[in-house]
């Protein structure tokens, strides 16, 4: 039993998988944060543009 525990502790076969899972989770979290920031700013910009276009009056024949 002790021999099994020693070999289990020294085995690093799954360590690379854990590293990739953690890195992938970090990339996904950053992508979600970036999407939220871009989405909020784009919505605000669209509202400002709509308000600006709605407040202007067309001038014909000038």
Secondary structure per residue as TSV (DSSP state, phi and psi in degrees):
chain	resnum	aa	ss	phi	psi
A	1	X	-	360.0	-41.3
A	2	X	H	-65.3	-36.8
A	3	X	H	-64.2	-40.5
A	4	X	H	-62.3	-43.0
A	5	X	H	-66.3	-37.4
A	6	X	H	-66.0	-43.8
A	7	X	H	-69.8	-34.8
A	8	X	H	-64.2	-41.6
A	9	X	H	-67.4	-34.8
A	10	X	H	-82.7	-16.6
A	11	X	-	-72.0	125.7
A	12	X	-	-116.8	26.0
A	13	X	T	-65.9	-35.8
A	14	X	T	-93.4	-2.2
A	15	X	H	-65.2	-38.2
A	16	X	H	-67.3	-37.6
A	17	X	H	-63.2	-42.8
A	18	X	H	-63.0	-41.7
A	19	X	H	-59.7	-44.8
A	20	X	H	-66.2	-37.1
A	21	X	H	-65.2	-43.0
A	22	X	H	-65.6	-43.8
A	23	X	H	-64.5	-40.6
A	24	X	H	-64.5	-40.9
A	25	X	H	-62.9	-38.5
A	26	X	H	-66.5	-41.2
A	27	X	H	-65.0	-41.9
A	28	X	H	-64.1	-41.5
A	29	X	H	-63.3	-41.7
A	30	X	H	-65.8	-37.4
A	31	X	H	-65.4	-40.0
A	32	X	H	-65.7	-41.7
A	33	X	H	-64.3	-42.3
A	34	X	H	-65.4	-40.8
A	35	X	H	-60.8	-42.8
A	36	X	H	-61.9	-43.4
A	37	X	H	-66.6	-43.6
A	38	X	H	-66.6	-41.5
A	39	X	H	-63.6	-45.1
A	40	X	H	-63.2	-45.0
A	41	X	H	-68.5	-37.1
A	42	X	H	-67.2	-39.7
A	43	X	H	-65.1	-42.1
A	44	X	H	-63.8	-41.3
A	45	X	H	-64.4	-40.6
A	46	X	H	-65.5	-39.4
A	47	X	H	-65.2	-42.5
A	48	X	H	-63.4	-40.2
A	49	X	H	-66.1	-41.3
A	50	X	H	-64.6	-40.0
A	51	X	H	-66.3	-38.3
A	52	X	H	-69.2	-43.3
A	53	X	H	-67.4	-37.6
A	54	X	H	-70.6	-24.1
A	55	X	H	-91.0	-5.9
A	56	X	-	-94.1	150.8
A	57	X	-	-113.7	142.2
A	58	X	-	-71.3	144.3
A	59	X	-	-116.8	116.7
A	60	X	-	-104.9	139.3
A	61	X	-	73.2	25.2
A	62	X	-	-100.1	360.0
